[in-house]
Amino acid sequence: MITKAVIPFTKEEFHRWFRILRSGARGTHVLFTNEMIRDAFGRNFSDELLKEKLRDGRLQKAIAVLFGGEDLVEKQSYLESLEPELRSIIIRMYFSLLDQFSRRHKPSPEALH
């Protein structure tokens, strides 16, 4: 069983992520290149890999870095610097969050991913 991790963030950080998700709901994923997305969904993942990344703290650190800071280019560079497995987990988490966001905030026009 995977437990939920809590990462605190400020109201400003929340609003920045809201804009990123709103953009993603329209089909524009500003944090990731198309190659990163293809790589992430081309990999096989197990719950054990996710648990490992949670246990060693690297996943929480990466998410905290992405939630913090204001500069989009810095976030993109940080993602590019991550090991592919960790980056792929973050991308899959982003799309899972995006799916939930899209169900609540119906984009117009329909986004194709």
C-alpha positions in Angstrom: 0.0 0.0 0.0 1.3 3.5 -0.9 0.9 6.2 1.7 0.2 9.8 0.7 3.0 12.3 1.2 2.2 15.8 2.4 4.2 18.6 0.9 3.4 22.1 2.3 3.2 25.0 -0.1 2.2 28.6 0.0 -0.9 30.2 -1.5 1.3 31.8 -4.2 2.8 28.4 -5.1 -0.7 27.0 -5.3 -1.8 29.7 -7.7 1.3 29.1 -9.9 0.4 25.3 -10.0 -3.2 26.2 -10.8 -2.0 28.1 -13.9 0.3 25.2 -14.9 -2.6 22.7 -14.6 -5.0 25.0 -16.4 -2.5 25.2 -19.3 -2.1 21.4 -19.1 -5.8 21.0 -19.4 -5.7 22.8 -22.7 -2.9 20.4 -23.9 0.1 22.6 -23.2 2.5 21.0 -20.7 4.9 23.7 -19.9 7.2 21.8 -17.6 8.0 18.8 -19.8 9.2 18.2 -23.3 7.3 15.8 -25.6 10.3 13.5 -25.3 10.1 13.5 -21.5 6.4 12.6 -21.6 6.9 9.8 -24.2 9.8 8.4 -22.1 7.7 8.5 -18.9 4.8 6.6 -20.4 7.1 4.2 -22.2 8.5 2.9 -19.0 7.1 0.1 -16.8 6.7 1.0 -13.2 6.0 -1.0 -10.1 4.7 0.1 -6.7 8.0 -1.0 -5.3 9.9 1.6 -7.4 7.6 4.3 -6.2 8.0 3.1 -2.6 11.8 3.1 -3.0 11.7 6.8 -4.3 9.5 7.8 -1.4 11.7 5.9 1.2 14.9 7.6 0.1 13.3 11.1 0.1 14.3 12.0 -3.5 10.7 12.1 -4.7 9.6 14.4 -1.9 12.6 16.6 -2.5 12.0 16.9 -6.2 8.3 17.7 -5.7 9.2 20.3 -3.1 11.7 22.0 -5.5 9.0 22.0 -8.3 6.4 23.5 -6.0 8.8 26.1 -4.7 10.4 28.9 -6.7 8.8 31.1 -9.2 10.9 30.7 -12.3 9.4 28.3 -14.9 12.8 27.9 -16.7 14.4 26.8 -13.5 11.7 24.2 -12.9 12.2 22.9 -16.5 16.0 22.8 -16.0 15.6 21.0 -12.7 13.4 18.3 -14.3 15.9 17.8 -17.1 18.6 17.2 -14.4 16.7 14.4 -12.6 17.4 10.8 -13.2 15.0 9.5 -15.8 13.1 7.1 -13.4 12.4 9.9 -10.9 11.5 12.4 -13.7 9.1 9.8 -15.2 7.4 9.2 -11.8 6.9 13.0 -11.5 5.5 13.2 -15.0 3.0 10.4 -14.3 2.0 12.1 -11.1 1.5 15.3 -12.9 -0.8 13.7 -15.5 -2.8 11.9 -12.7 -3.2 15.3 -11.0 -4.1 16.9 -14.3 -6.8 14.2 -14.9 -8.4 15.0 -11.6 -8.1 18.8 -12.2 -9.6 18.4 -15.7 -12.7 16.6 -14.3 -13.3 19.5 -11.9 -12.4 22.4 -14.3 -13.8 21.4 -17.7 -11.4 22.9 -20.3 -12.7 24.4 -23.4 -12.0 23.3 -26.1 -11.5 19.7 -25.4 -7.8 18.9 -24.8 -6.1 16.1 -26.6 -3.0 14.5 -24.9 
